[in-house]
Amino acid sequence: MKELVEYIVKSIVAEPDKVNITEENSDMGLLIKLEVAPEDKGRVIGRQGRVAEAIRTLLRVKAARADTRVRLEIL
């Protein structure tokens, strides 16, 4: 899952080397924490959160195939 988020986010940000992604397993499923440069945060979130919601949708589809749950948190 981390690789999917990394590929998508690094494709849309201006500074791909400042992308930091961590994964945490918990009882509620997988938590993916995403950190980007402050000037790239708007690109990742998108207008009215559309880009972030699209990334979350793709993650949910992949998680459903793996029979788990996933959450994306943008820091």
Number of C-alpha atoms within 10 A of each C-alpha: 14 14 9 12 19 15 11 12 22 17 11 13 19 14 13 16 10 14 15 14 17 10 15 11 10 10 6 10 14 17 17 19 17 19 16 23 15 10 11 19 14 16 17 23 16 14 10 9 12 12 17 19 15 13 17 17 12 14 21 19 13 16 17 12 10 9 10 12 18 21 16 18 12 13 10
